[in-house]
Amino acid sequence: MKTATILIQNAVRVLGVILIVLGFLFWTGHSFTLVPVHMDLGISLVGLLWILAIIGMVAKVNPVLTILAVLWGALVAIFGMKMGGWLPGPAHEAIRVLHFLIGLAAIALSEMLSVRIKRYFRQS
């Protein structure tokens, strides 16, 4: 489980960097043809977050954190897929900022889970 956690943690880190770079490209008005790739990678990140949450449950990580990770993953997926039609025009920037922050929080949650999971398996 520890090795799986390390692999997933590193995959989330790589995906996170790619997603942030793509997001900033879109924000600056470039590479809109890559939006489906961004969405697919975002869904993959959510899937990895959920896997970490399941491993966290097995590793007896604080249940509040594991449940939060599951719910936050759902929020990321729903918000990301539905955000296109919210606050059209210049006000849409607020949605973009919120999307960015929600995504960063998902990456942070995966880091928190990973640290706690690895701590558990180090002690066992």
C-alpha positions in Angstrom: 0.0 0.0 0.0 2.9 2.4 0.8 4.3 1.9 -2.7 0.9 2.5 -4.3 0.5 5.6 -2.3 3.9 6.9 -3.4 3.1 6.2 -7.0 -0.3 7.9 -6.8 1.1 10.9 -4.9 3.7 11.4 -7.7 1.1 10.9 -10.4 -1.1 13.6 -8.8 1.9 15.9 -8.6 2.6 15.5 -12.3 -1.0 15.8 -13.3 -1.4 18.8 -11.1 1.5 20.6 -12.9 0.1 19.7 -16.3 -3.4 20.8 -15.3 -2.1 24.1 -14.0 0.0 24.8 -17.1 -3.0 24.0 -19.4 -5.3 26.1 -17.2 -3.0 29.1 -17.5 -2.8 28.6 -21.3 -6.6 28.7 -21.5 -6.7 31.7 -19.2 -4.3 33.6 -21.6 -6.5 32.7 -24.5 -4.4 29.9 -26.0 -4.7 26.1 -26.8 -8.5 25.8 -26.4 -8.3 22.6 -28.4 -6.7 21.0 -25.3 -9.7 21.6 -23.1 -10.9 18.0 -23.5 -7.4 16.8 -22.5 -7.6 19.1 -19.4 -10.9 17.7 -18.5 -9.8 14.1 -18.9 -6.7 14.7 -16.8 -8.8 16.5 -14.2 -11.1 13.4 -14.0 -8.0 11.2 -13.7 -6.7 13.4 -10.8 -10.1 13.0 -9.0 -10.0 9.3 -9.5 -6.5 9.2 -7.9 -7.8 11.3 -5.0 -10.6 8.8 -4.5 -8.2 5.9 -4.6 -6.1 7.6 -1.9 -9.2 8.2 0.1 -9.9 4.4 0.0 -6.4 3.6 0.9 -6.7 6.1 3.7 -9.7 4.4 5.0 -7.8 1.1 5.1 -4.9 2.9 6.8 -7.3 4.3 9.4 -6.6 7.9 8.4 -8.9 10.4 10.1 -12.4 9.6 8.6 -13.2 13.3 8.3 -10.2 13.7 5.9 -11.1 10.7 3.8 -14.8 11.7 3.5 -13.7 15.2 2.7 -11.5 13.9 -0.1 -14.3 11.9 -1.6 -16.7 14.8 -1.5 -14.1 17.3 -2.7 -13.3 15.1 -5.6 -17.0 15.1 -6.6 -17.0 18.9 -6.2 -14.0 19.2 -8.5 -15.5 17.0 -11.2 -19.0 18.6 -11.1 -17.6 22.2 -10.9 -15.1 21.5 -13.7 -17.7 20.1 -16.1 -20.4 22.7 -15.4 -18.4 25.9 -15.0 -18.5 26.9 -18.7 -21.9 28.4 -18.5 -21.6 30.2 -15.2 -21.3 34.0 -15.1 -20.7 34.6 -18.8 -18.5 37.6 -19.9 -16.0 39.3 -17.7 -17.6 38.0 -14.5 -16.5 34.5 -15.6 -13.0 35.3 -14.3 -14.4 34.7 -10.8 -15.4 31.2 -11.8 -11.9 30.6 -13.3 -10.3 31.7 -10.0 -12.6 29.5 -8.0 -11.9 26.5 -10.3 -8.2 27.1 -9.9 -8.5 27.2 -6.1 -10.8 24.1 -5.9 -8.2 22.2 -8.0 -5.3 23.3 -5.8 -7.3 22.2 -2.8 -7.7 18.7 -4.4 -4.0 18.4 -4.9 -3.4 19.6 -1.3 -5.9 17.0 0.0 -4.0 14.2 -1.9 -0.8 15.4 -0.3 -2.3 15.3 3.2 -3.8 11.9 2.6 -0.5 10.5 1.2 1.6 11.8 4.2 -0.8 10.2 6.7 -1.1 6.9 4.8 2.7 6.6 4.5 3.0 7.4 8.3 0.6 4.6 9.0 2.4 2.0 6.9 5.8 3.1 8.4 4.5 2.3 11.8 2.9 -1.1 10.9 
